[in-house]
Structures are given as structure tokens and as C-alpha cells.
């Protein structure tokens, strides 16, 4: 979906396809047919943006076979879909029964991560619509926090910047890569991103602001975005998402409600803000089953809940943080980023009674999230384009 900002620029809104992950090119083509095109039709639009996730297997096929890449572009055009952004965070296996810590491997210290991201950049220059000259890729925040030495990761990002320059010179199209802060990682917050990105200092490298991660770490959107702007670190992309919020985690009924969201597939880092600073656990079950986390202040969990459907009381979501961040990202005199992506990949990880039971119900849910995001943008003065 495209929007005209009051300054005349175009802002793109997509939804991320990691919600129905596919490991192979055939799987990607099937998801376009079975999910993405039905969402577009449900929205009543001739064109819909998707933030495409390409696993390593699919990316390798596309990078090695120009005909296959042209075929994917043709399939997008035929189904009324367009791609200006890729999710390059998961490398492979995002549809596995247990993802957890595996999503952070390979990290940026591993040469495989650089090769994969370079391939994505080259692929994206072909997938971009004819009238769009700039694409974006979100990527993991260097590594999990226990990585002993991040210098190889920083060196790899420097080499990536050089490769992105070469891609632009060769194709005439710019691809920018966005480090996505996430709880538990070397770059947990937007503040943590400042030092490495300013040290590298490459204009095609910046930050992906994920509003679920921002909220989970109790970051104030205005403070975070002011700091990025002051440091000259660009917001390449923003992911519109909401976290779980528990106002009174000391209450047994709140613990019980939170426990329903603890599940074996994804990691749900949980945080609370105390007078001594941010405290947290790596997963939600660690928080709810013991005293690992102080419970005298609200908890937030890294669980991407549907934007349009907050959990039932006594829980809620951090949608207010999303709204506050979006007002700064898109509501000012100029947008801080032109690439927005709804990223609720946890539909099938929700408590059983909340999961969509059919493909049509999932389509309904994704369309409802996009409708909410669309309405937020038009309320900020942006005009929806055909």
C-alpha cells in the first residue's frame, strides 16, 4: 500500500510474509497464491505491498538463476503484489517447531550472514517496482548478547556497505540495510545501535525500529528517535508491532494469563523497568514460573500480538507505543522512514483459542491489522494512493 505524505513523498506499507514461512522458492510462490493475494483481495485493492522473507534456500536459488528471479517478479506483478522491503533477519528454519535462539544464527560474525544479505540486496533490485529506486532489508542486531567479540560482525557490516555501494553503481537502485534492535541481543535497544553504526558511518546502513521491541525494552519513542536523529543514524525501516503488557504481574490471575502465551516455538524475552534499570528474562516461562523477575512494576513480553485485537484483561498490548512511534515516524513535516511493515508472525503461536483456525481467518486477521495501520496513517494526514 502506498501513501502520499504531506511533503509529497511516498510512504510504503506492507505486511511481512514470515507469518507464513516458506523455505524454498516453490514455497514462496505458493504463499503468494494462497495468502498474499487473498489478503490483497480482502483489502479490496489492486496493489498490495508485502515485506518478503526469503530463507537461505530460496535466496540462493534466486541469486543463481536469473530466470527464476524474473519468474518471481512476474508472479508478484500478476498477483497485484509489490516488494520494496525484505526481512533478512531469519536465515532459515523460521517455520520449525522450535526456533528460539536459532533465529540469531548465523550472526554477523559468520561469513554466511554477509553472503546471504548481499544476495538479498541483489535480488531486491530486481523485485523493486519499476517506479521505485530504493529498497530496504532488515537484519539481526549483530549477534546474541553472549557473543564474546563483535569486531568480526562490525567488519562484516563495513564490507556490506561497500557491496551495497557496488550494487547501486551496477543497477542504479539503492538498497539500505537496517539493524533491528531486539531484547537479549548485542544491540538490544536503539541506544545500543548508536555506537556501532556511527563507528561504521555508512549512509546505506541504519536502524529498523520494531515497535514491539521498542516497547518491550521500555524505550520512549520520542527519546529513541531524537537520539537516532541527533546521531545521524537513519531509520531505514520500521516494523509496526505490539508486545504483551501486564500492568500488575504480582497478581496470580495475571501470571496465569501470561502463562497462556508461553509456548515452545519462539523466544519471548520479558522485561520490567525498575529503579535500578531494565531487568529481564530470556523467555516468558522463566518469568511466570518463579521469582526471576521483580514484579513490583509492569512486565512486557516480546510476543507480537495482533495489532487490532489486544489480549483480554488482565493483559493488554503496547499499541499506544506503536501509535506514539508512528506519529514521529510518519506524522512530522517529513517522514523519518518511508518503509513501514506490519510484522505479526506469531498468529499460530497464540494461545489455542485465539489462533485462526482456517486460512480465511488468517487472511481476515492480517487484513484487519493492515486496515488499522492504514487508518493510523490517514489520521496523521497521509493520503492513501490507489
C-alpha positions as CSV (number, residue, x, y, z in Angstrom):
1,X,0.0,0.0,0.0
2,X,1.2,3.5,-0.8
3,X,0.6,6.8,0.9
4,X,1.3,10.3,-0.1
5,X,2.9,12.2,2.8
6,X,2.1,16.0,3.0
7,X,5.7,16.7,1.9
8,X,5.0,15.0,-1.4
9,X,7.0,11.8,-0.8
10,X,5.6,8.3,-0.9
11,X,5.4,6.1,2.2
12,X,5.1,2.3,1.7
13,X,3.1,0.0,4.0
14,X,3.5,-3.8,3.7
15,X,2.9,-6.9,5.8
16,X,5.7,-9.4,6.4
17,X,5.4,-12.8,4.9
18,X,7.3,-14.5,7.7
19,X,3.9,-15.2,9.2
20,X,3.6,-18.0,6.7
21,X,7.2,-19.0,6.3
22,X,8.5,-20.9,3.2
23,X,12.0,-22.3,2.9
24,X,12.1,-22.8,-0.9
25,X,11.2,-20.8,-4.0
26,X,8.3,-23.1,-4.7
27,X,7.0,-22.4,-1.2
28,X,7.3,-18.7,-1.7
29,X,5.4,-18.8,-4.9
30,X,2.7,-20.9,-3.1
31,X,2.4,-18.3,-0.3
32,X,1.9,-15.5,-2.8
33,X,-1.0,-17.5,-4.2
34,X,-2.5,-18.9,-1.0
35,X,-2.0,-16.0,1.4
36,X,-0.8,-12.7,-0.1
37,X,-3.1,-12.4,-3.0
38,X,-6.2,-13.3,-0.8
39,X,-5.2,-10.6,1.6
40,X,-5.0,-8.1,-1.2
41,X,-8.4,-9.1,-2.4
42,X,-9.8,-8.9,1.1
43,X,-8.5,-5.3,1.3
44,X,-10.2,-4.5,-2.0
45,X,-7.0,-3.2,-3.5
46,X,-5.4,-3.6,-6.9
47,X,-1.9,-3.5,-5.4
48,X,-0.6,-4.6,-2.0
49,X,2.8,-4.3,-0.5
50,X,4.5,-7.3,1.1
51,X,7.7,-7.5,3.1
52,X,9.1,-10.7,1.7
53,X,11.0,-13.2,3.8
54,X,13.3,-15.3,1.7
55,X,15.0,-18.2,3.5
56,X,18.6,-19.0,2.5
57,X,17.5,-21.8,0.2
58,X,15.1,-19.6,-1.7
59,X,17.6,-16.7,-1.8
60,X,20.3,-19.0,-3.2
61,X,18.1,-20.3,-5.9
62,X,17.1,-16.8,-7.0
63,X,20.7,-15.5,-6.8
64,X,21.9,-18.3,-9.0
65,X,19.1,-18.4,-11.6
66,X,18.1,-15.1,-13.3
67,X,15.1,-16.8,-15.0
68,X,13.8,-17.9,-11.6
69,X,14.2,-14.4,-10.3
70,X,12.3,-13.0,-13.3
71,X,9.7,-15.6,-12.6
72,X,9.2,-14.4,-9.1
73,X,8.9,-10.8,-10.2
74,X,6.3,-11.8,-12.8
75,X,4.4,-13.7,-10.2
76,X,4.3,-10.6,-7.9
77,X,3.1,-8.5,-10.8
78,X,0.5,-11.0,-11.8
79,X,-1.0,-11.2,-8.3
80,X,-1.0,-7.5,-7.7
81,X,1.8,-7.6,-5.2
82,X,4.9,-5.4,-4.8
83,X,8.0,-5.6,-2.8
84,X,10.2,-2.7,-1.5
85,X,11.5,-4.4,1.6
86,X,12.8,-7.8,2.6
87,X,13.0,-9.3,6.1
88,X,16.6,-10.6,6.2
89,X,16.6,-11.4,10.0
90,X,15.8,-15.2,10.0
91,X,18.3,-17.1,7.9
92,X,16.3,-20.4,7.7
93,X,14.1,-22.6,9.7
94,X,11.6,-19.9,10.8
95,X,8.7,-22.4,10.4
96,X,10.4,-25.0,12.6
97,X,8.6,-26.4,15.6
98,X,11.3,-24.8,17.8
99,X,13.0,-21.6,16.6
100,X,14.1,-19.9,19.9
101,X,17.8,-19.0,19.9
102,X,18.3,-20.4,16.4
103,X,16.9,-17.3,14.8
104,X,20.1,-15.4,15.8
105,X,22.3,-17.8,13.8
106,X,24.4,-17.3,11.7
107,X,25.2,-14.0,13.3
108,X,27.1,-11.1,11.7
109,X,30.4,-12.7,12.8
110,X,29.8,-15.6,10.4
111,X,30.6,-15.1,6.7
112,X,27.3,-16.8,5.8
113,X,25.4,-13.8,7.1
114,X,27.2,-11.4,4.8
115,X,26.8,-13.6,1.8
116,X,23.1,-14.1,2.4
117,X,22.4,-10.4,2.9
118,X,24.4,-9.5,-0.2
119,X,22.3,-11.9,-2.2
120,X,19.2,-10.4,-0.8
121,X,20.3,-6.9,-1.9
122,X,20.9,-8.1,-5.4
123,X,17.6,-9.9,-5.5
124,X,15.7,-6.9,-4.2
125,X,17.0,-4.6,-7.0
126,X,15.1,-6.9,-9.5
127,X,12.0,-7.2,-7.4
128,X,11.5,-3.5,-6.8
129,X,8.6,-2.0,-8.8
130,X,9.6,-0.1,-11.9
131,X,8.9,3.3,-10.4
132,X,10.8,2.7,-7.1
133,X,14.5,3.1,-6.8
134,X,15.2,2.4,-3.2
135,X,14.7,-0.8,-1.2
136,X,15.4,-1.9,2.4
137,X,16.4,-5.0,4.2
138,X,16.1,-5.6,8.0
139,X,18.7,-7.8,9.7
140,X,19.6,-9.1,13.1
141,X,21.2,-6.9,15.7
142,X,24.8,-8.2,15.2
143,X,24.5,-11.3,17.5
144,X,23.1,-12.7,20.7
145,X,24.5,-10.9,23.8
146,X,26.8,-13.7,24.8
147,X,28.9,-13.3,21.7
148,X,32.4,-12.6,23.1
149,X,33.8,-10.5,20.3
150,X,31.7,-8.3,17.9
151,X,34.6,-7.0,15.9
152,X,34.1,-9.6,13.2
153,X,30.5,-8.5,13.0
154,X,31.4,-4.8,12.6
155,X,34.0,-5.7,9.9
156,X,31.3,-7.7,8.0
157,X,28.9,-4.7,8.1
158,X,31.6,-2.5,6.7
159,X,32.1,-4.9,3.9
160,X,28.4,-5.0,3.4
161,X,28.4,-1.2,3.0
162,X,31.0,-1.5,0.2
163,X,28.9,-4.1,-1.5
164,X,25.8,-2.0,-1.3
165,X,27.7,0.8,-3.0
166,X,28.6,-1.6,-5.8
167,X,25.0,-2.8,-6.1
168,X,23.9,0.8,-6.5
169,X,26.5,1.6,-9.1
170,X,25.7,-1.5,-11.1
171,X,21.9,-1.3,-11.0
172,X,21.1,2.3,-10.4
173,X,19.0,1.2,-7.4
174,X,19.8,1.8,-3.8
175,X,19.4,-0.9,-1.1
176,X,19.8,0.0,2.5
177,X,20.2,-2.4,5.4
178,X,18.6,-1.9,8.8
179,X,19.9,-3.4,12.0
180,X,16.9,-4.3,14.1
181,X,17.4,-3.9,17.9
182,X,15.9,-6.8,19.8
183,X,15.9,-7.7,23.6
184,X,18.7,-10.0,24.5
185,X,21.0,-9.2,21.6
186,X,24.2,-7.2,21.4
187,X,22.1,-4.3,20.1
188,X,19.1,-4.6,22.4
189,X,17.9,-1.0,22.1
190,X,18.0,1.8,19.7
191,X,20.5,3.4,22.0
192,X,22.8,0.4,21.7
193,X,22.7,0.8,17.9
194,X,24.3,4.3,18.0
195,X,27.9,3.4,18.7
196,X,28.4,0.6,16.1
197,X,26.5,2.4,13.4
198,X,28.2,5.7,13.9
199,X,31.6,4.0,14.0
200,X,30.9,2.3,10.7
201,X,29.3,5.5,9.4
202,X,27.9,4.2,6.1
203,X,24.8,6.0,4.7
204,X,23.3,2.8,3.5
205,X,23.3,1.2,7.0
206,X,20.8,2.3,9.6
207,X,18.2,1.0,12.1
208,X,14.9,-0.9,11.8
209,X,12.6,0.4,14.6
210,X,10.4,-2.5,15.6
211,X,7.8,-1.0,17.9
212,X,7.2,-4.3,19.8
213,X,10.9,-4.5,20.6
214,X,11.0,-0.8,21.4
215,X,8.1,-1.2,23.9
216,X,9.5,-4.5,25.4
217,X,12.6,-2.6,26.4
218,X,10.5,0.3,27.8
219,X,12.1,2.8,25.4
220,X,10.3,6.1,24.9
221,X,9.7,6.6,21.2
222,X,10.4,10.3,21.2
223,X,13.7,9.9,23.2
224,X,14.8,7.0,21.0
225,X,14.0,8.7,17.7
226,X,15.5,12.0,18.9
227,X,18.8,10.2,19.7
228,X,18.9,8.5,16.3
229,X,18.3,11.8,14.5
230,X,20.9,13.6,16.6
231,X,23.5,10.9,15.8
232,X,22.7,11.0,12.1
233,X,21.7,7.3,12.1
234,X,18.8,6.8,9.6
235,X,15.7,4.9,10.3
236,X,15.8,2.7,7.2
237,X,12.6,0.8,8.1
238,X,10.0,0.5,10.8
239,X,8.1,-2.6,11.8
240,X,4.6,-2.0,13.2
241,X,4.1,-4.5,16.0
242,X,2.8,-4.7,19.6
243,X,4.1,-6.5,22.7
244,X,2.2,-8.1,25.6
245,X,1.8,-5.8,28.5
246,X,1.0,-6.9,32.1
247,X,0.3,-4.0,34.4
248,X,0.2,-6.0,37.7
249,X,2.4,-9.1,37.3
250,X,2.3,-9.8,41.0
251,X,-1.3,-10.9,40.8
252,X,-1.9,-14.7,40.4
253,X,-4.5,-14.1,37.7
254,X,-2.1,-12.0,35.7
255,X,0.6,-14.7,35.9
256,X,-1.9,-17.3,34.8
257,X,-2.9,-15.1,31.8
258,X,0.7,-14.6,30.8
259,X,1.5,-18.3,31.1
260,X,-1.0,-19.0,28.4
261,X,1.3,-17.1,26.0
262,X,4.4,-19.2,26.9
263,X,5.0,-21.6,24.0
264,X,7.8,-23.7,22.6
265,X,8.4,-22.2,19.2
266,X,9.6,-18.6,19.6
267,X,11.6,-16.8,22.3
268,X,9.6,-14.3,24.3
269,X,12.0,-12.1,26.2
270,X,10.3,-10.5,29.1
271,X,11.3,-7.2,30.7
272,X,10.5,-4.8,33.6
273,X,11.8,-1.4,34.3
274,X,13.0,-0.9,37.9
275,X,14.6,1.9,39.8
276,X,17.9,0.1,39.1
277,X,17.3,-0.2,35.4
278,X,15.9,-2.7,32.9
279,X,15.6,-6.3,34.2
280,X,14.6,-9.3,32.2
281,X,14.5,-13.0,31.4
282,X,15.2,-14.7,28.1
283,X,11.8,-16.3,27.9
284,X,8.3,-15.8,29.2
285,X,8.1,-19.1,31.1
286,X,11.1,-18.2,33.1
287,X,9.3,-15.0,34.3
288,X,5.9,-16.5,35.1
289,X,7.1,-19.7,37.0
290,X,9.4,-18.2,39.6
291,X,10.9,-15.1,41.0
292,X,13.5,-14.5,38.3
293,X,11.9,-11.1,37.6
294,X,10.8,-8.4,40.0
295,X,7.0,-8.0,39.9
296,X,6.5,-4.6,41.5
297,X,6.3,-2.8,38.1
298,X,4.7,-3.7,34.8
299,X,6.1,-6.5,32.6
300,X,6.3,-6.6,28.9
301,X,6.9,-9.6,26.8
302,X,8.3,-9.9,23.3
303,X,5.3,-11.6,21.8
304,X,3.9,-9.9,18.7
305,X,0.2,-9.8,19.4
306,X,-2.3,-8.8,16.6
307,X,-2.5,-5.0,16.3
308,X,-6.3,-4.9,16.1
309,X,-7.0,-7.4,18.9
310,X,-5.5,-6.7,22.3
311,X,-5.4,-9.6,24.7
312,X,-8.3,-10.0,27.1
313,X,-7.9,-8.4,30.6
314,X,-6.0,-8.6,32.8
315,X,-3.5,-8.3,29.9
316,X,-3.2,-5.7,27.2
317,X,-0.9,-4.7,24.3
318,X,1.6,-1.9,23.7
319,X,-0.4,-0.5,20.8
320,X,-0.1,3.0,22.4
321,X,3.7,2.8,22.0
322,X,3.2,1.9,18.3
323,X,0.9,4.9,17.8
324,X,3.3,7.3,19.5
325,X,6.2,6.0,17.5
326,X,4.3,6.1,14.2
327,X,3.3,9.7,14.9
328,X,7.0,10.6,15.0
329,X,8.0,8.3,12.1
330,X,5.4,9.4,9.6
331,X,3.5,12.3,11.1
332,X,6.1,15.1,11.1
333,X,6.9,17.6,8.4
334,X,8.9,14.8,6.7
335,X,8.8,11.1,7.3
336,X,11.7,9.6,9.2
337,X,11.3,6.5,7.1
338,X,9.3,5.6,4.0
339,X,9.2,1.8,4.6
340,X,6.6,0.5,7.1
341,X,5.9,-3.2,7.7
342,X,3.3,-4.9,9.8
343,X,5.1,-7.8,11.4
344,X,2.9,-10.2,13.4
345,X,4.4,-13.5,12.8
346,X,3.0,-15.2,15.9
347,X,-0.6,-15.9,14.8
348,X,-0.1,-19.7,15.1
349,X,1.8,-19.3,18.4
350,X,-1.1,-17.5,20.1
351,X,-3.0,-19.4,22.8
352,X,-5.1,-22.1,21.1
353,X,-8.4,-20.3,21.5
354,X,-7.0,-17.2,19.8
355,X,-5.4,-18.8,16.8
356,X,-7.0,-18.6,13.3
357,X,-8.4,-22.0,12.6
358,X,-8.6,-21.6,8.8
359,X,-6.7,-19.8,6.0
360,X,-9.6,-17.4,5.6
361,X,-9.5,-16.4,9.3
362,X,-5.8,-15.7,9.0
363,X,-6.4,-13.6,5.9
364,X,-9.1,-11.7,7.9
365,X,-6.7,-11.0,10.7
366,X,-3.9,-9.7,8.5
367,X,-6.3,-7.5,6.6
368,X,-7.6,-6.1,9.9
369,X,-4.1,-5.3,11.0
370,X,-3.4,-3.5,7.7
371,X,-6.7,-1.6,8.0
372,X,-5.7,-0.4,11.4
373,X,-2.3,0.7,10.2
374,X,-3.8,2.4,7.2
375,X,-6.3,4.3,9.4
376,X,-3.4,5.5,11.7
377,X,-1.6,6.8,8.7
378,X,-4.5,8.7,7.2
379,X,-5.3,10.1,10.7
380,X,-1.7,11.6,10.5
381,X,-2.6,13.3,7.3
382,X,-1.2,10.9,4.8
383,X,-3.3,10.2,1.7
384,X,-3.9,6.6,0.6
385,X,-2.9,6.1,-3.0
386,X,-4.5,3.5,-5.4
